[in-house]
């Protein structure tokens, strides 16, 4: 089981605990389906969900589809590391993540991610 802790500008957002099967389901099935039902492409839907999170950080209990969109965006984001190429989701089965979502100018946001290997604890 992995853990994804999402904060909004340093304040508590939500914590999502997952299995490898749930990772695959979010990326390949759930979020694309929710986006389609909202008449959006997946990226647009996920960005909308992040903007919603910025306005309502305690959304997790009342808005599970929007949580799915935020998680999808995080999992499909690049690691941006020469030592760890690929997407965050490529490493999520073996690492826990803490992600802070910060507002930027012009309505954009920045994701700051810290990863902790669960294998190191063995």
N, C-alpha and C positions, 0 to 999 in steps of 0.2 A: 504494500500500500504506500502510495506517495501522498504528499501534501503540497498544495499550492495555497500560499497565504497572500492575499491581495489587500494592499492598503491604498488609501487615497490621500495623497499628500501627507503621508506619515500617520494618518488616522486609520483605525480598523475599518476594513471593508468586509471581506468574507474569507473563509477558509474552506477549501474544497479538498476532500480526501478521495483518492481515486485508485483504481486498478489499471493494469495495462489494457484490459478490454474496454474500460470506460474511456481511456485516452483515444483509442481508435474510434469508438462510437461517436465521441464529441467531434473529432476532426472530420470523419468521413460521412457520418449520417445525420446526427442531431442538428448541428448548427446549419449545414446546408439546407436541411428540410425546414427548419424554423425560418431561415432567410427567405426561402421560396414561398412559404405561407404568408410572409409579410410583403411579398412582391418586391424583394430586394435581392441583389447578389450577396454572396456570403461576406465579402469584405465590407460592403456598405452596412450590412446588418450588424456585423461585429463592431464597426466604428460607432454606429448609433448606440449600441449597448454600452460601450466605454463612456461615451458622452453622458448617457443616463446615469452610469455609476458615479461620474464626477458630481452630478447633481444630487444623487441619493445614494451615498455610500453604504447605507444599511439595507440595500435592496434585496439581498439574497433570499430571505424567506418569502417575499411576496412576488418575486420576478425570476423564477428559475430559468426561463428562456433567455433572459438578458444575461444572467450569470453564465449560461452556456456560450453566448456570444463573446463575452469578455474572456472566458477560458480559451475559446477557439483562437481568438486574436493572439493571446499570449503563446499558446502552443505552436502556432504557425509563424511566430516571429523568429527572425534570424538570431542566432547566438552572438554574432558579431565578434567572433574570437578565432584567431589563427589556430589555437590549440583545440578548439571545439567547434568545428565547422557544422553547418546545418541549422536546424530549427530547434527551439526549446523542446518541442514535443519529442524530438529524437533522443533526448536524454532523460525525459521525465520518468521512465520506468526505474531509473537508478539514482535519481536525485530528487530532493525536495527543493521547492522554489519559493522565494519571497519576492513579490513584485509590487513596486510602488508606482501608482499612476499619478502623474503630475500634470496640471494644466500648463499649457504654453500659450504664448501670444497667438492671436489669429484663430483661436478655437482648436488648435492642435493639442496633442498630449504626448508625453514621453513616458515610456515604460522603463523603469530601472529594476534590473533583475539580479538577485543574488541566488546562487545555487549551492546546495550542500549535498555532497555525495552520501547516500545511505550505506554504500559499500565500505566506506572508511570506518564506520561504526562497528563493523564485524570483528 
